[in-house]
Amino acid sequence: MDNDTHTNGLLIENEKLKQTIIELQSQLSKYTNTDRHKRYYENNKERIKQNSMRYIEKLKIENPEKLKEYRHKSYMKRKELSNVE
């Protein structure tokens, strides 16, 4: 009997947690990957590219090791994706 009530308690808690996750995901979806974000990136594409290029140039001067690390990660990711296909 004790095992039964413990199991039922866990099942009820599990359902409550699942419901909480669903609620939090719906709240988070308001702030991530909305049409507003897509429109912003479409309208400011050039500015974003310039900022990223400026960041890379700054990295070349200040921290070339970090740049090497980024490039290596990118290479490994491309290699992994080509092996998958």
C-alpha positions as a LaTeX table, in Angstrom:
\begin{tabular}{lrrr}
\hline
Residue & $x$ (\AA) & $y$ (\AA) & $z$ (\AA) \\
\hline
Met1 & 0.00 & 0.00 & 0.00 \\
Asp2 & 2.77 & 2.43 & 0.87 \\
Asn3 & 4.41 & 1.78 & $-2.49$ \\
Asp4 & 1.12 & 2.50 & $-4.29$ \\
Thr5 & 0.63 & 5.92 & $-2.66$ \\
His6 & 4.25 & 6.84 & $-3.28$ \\
Thr7 & 3.90 & 5.92 & $-6.96$ \\
Asn8 & 0.66 & 7.88 & $-7.29$ \\
Gly9 & 2.29 & 10.88 & $-5.63$ \\
Leu10 & 5.17 & 10.73 & $-8.08$ \\
Leu11 & 2.80 & 10.45 & $-11.05$ \\
Ile12 & 0.83 & 13.49 & $-9.87$ \\
Glu13 & 4.04 & 15.47 & $-9.34$ \\
Asn14 & 5.26 & 14.43 & $-12.80$ \\
Glu15 & 2.03 & 15.68 & $-14.41$ \\
Lys16 & 2.30 & 19.00 & $-12.55$ \\
Leu17 & 5.89 & 19.44 & $-13.72$ \\
Lys18 & 4.92 & 18.63 & $-17.32$ \\
Gln19 & 2.17 & 21.27 & $-17.16$ \\
Thr20 & 4.63 & 23.81 & $-15.72$ \\
Ile21 & 7.08 & 23.10 & $-18.54$ \\
Ile22 & 4.36 & 23.65 & $-21.14$ \\
Glu23 & 3.37 & 26.97 & $-19.54$ \\
Leu24 & 6.96 & 28.19 & $-19.35$ \\
Gln25 & 7.65 & 27.22 & $-22.96$ \\
Ser26 & 4.60 & 29.17 & $-24.11$ \\
Gln27 & 5.78 & 32.22 & $-22.16$ \\
Leu28 & 9.29 & 31.90 & $-23.55$ \\
Ser29 & 8.07 & 31.60 & $-27.12$ \\
Lys30 & 6.93 & 35.22 & $-26.91$ \\
Tyr31 & 10.55 & 36.34 & $-26.66$ \\
Thr32 & 12.35 & 33.94 & $-28.98$ \\
Asn33 & 12.24 & 33.50 & $-32.74$ \\
Thr34 & 9.28 & 35.70 & $-33.40$ \\
Asp35 & 8.54 & 37.45 & $-36.67$ \\
Arg36 & 9.79 & 40.64 & $-35.08$ \\
His37 & 13.28 & 39.14 & $-34.69$ \\
Lys38 & 13.27 & 37.91 & $-38.28$ \\
Arg39 & 12.20 & 41.30 & $-39.59$ \\
Tyr40 & 14.91 & 43.02 & $-37.55$ \\
Tyr41 & 17.63 & 40.83 & $-39.02$ \\
Glu42 & 16.27 & 41.24 & $-42.53$ \\
Asn43 & 16.13 & 45.02 & $-42.22$ \\
Asn44 & 19.54 & 45.39 & $-40.54$ \\
Lys45 & 21.47 & 42.69 & $-42.36$ \\
Glu46 & 24.33 & 44.94 & $-43.44$ \\
Arg47 & 24.79 & 46.49 & $-40.02$ \\
Ile48 & 24.92 & 43.05 & $-38.37$ \\
Lys49 & 27.50 & 41.87 & $-40.89$ \\
Gln50 & 29.62 & 44.94 & $-40.24$ \\
Asn51 & 29.45 & 44.44 & $-36.49$ \\
Ser52 & 30.50 & 40.81 & $-36.80$ \\
Met53 & 33.40 & 41.72 & $-39.11$ \\
Arg54 & 34.49 & 44.39 & $-36.65$ \\
Tyr55 & 34.41 & 41.81 & $-33.86$ \\
Ile56 & 36.54 & 39.38 & $-35.89$ \\
Glu57 & 39.07 & 42.11 & $-36.65$ \\
Lys58 & 39.23 & 43.01 & $-32.99$ \\
Leu59 & 39.78 & 39.34 & $-32.12$ \\
Lys60 & 42.62 & 39.08 & $-34.61$ \\
Ile61 & 44.46 & 41.79 & $-32.72$ \\
Glu62 & 43.52 & 41.08 & $-29.12$ \\
Asn63 & 43.14 & 37.32 & $-28.91$ \\
Pro64 & 44.25 & 35.26 & $-31.92$ \\
Glu65 & 44.03 & 32.04 & $-29.90$ \\
Lys66 & 40.29 & 32.54 & $-29.45$ \\
Leu67 & 39.94 & 33.04 & $-33.19$ \\
Lys68 & 41.81 & 29.80 & $-33.80$ \\
Glu69 & 39.47 & 28.05 & $-31.40$ \\
Tyr70 & 36.39 & 29.41 & $-33.21$ \\
Arg71 & 37.73 & 28.33 & $-36.57$ \\
His72 & 38.62 & 24.88 & $-35.30$ \\
Lys73 & 35.13 & 24.40 & $-33.83$ \\
Ser74 & 33.62 & 25.50 & $-37.12$ \\
Tyr75 & 35.82 & 23.08 & $-39.04$ \\
Met76 & 34.90 & 20.20 & $-36.73$ \\
Lys77 & 31.20 & 21.02 & $-37.04$ \\
Arg78 & 31.40 & 21.08 & $-40.86$ \\
Lys79 & 33.30 & 17.82 & $-40.81$ \\
Glu80 & 30.71 & 16.23 & $-38.52$ \\
Leu81 & 27.84 & 17.41 & $-40.73$ \\
Ser82 & 29.49 & 16.10 & $-43.89$ \\
Asn83 & 29.98 & 12.69 & $-42.24$ \\
Val84 & 26.34 & 12.53 & $-41.23$ \\
Glu85 & 25.07 & 13.05 & $-44.77$ \\
\hline
\end{tabular}
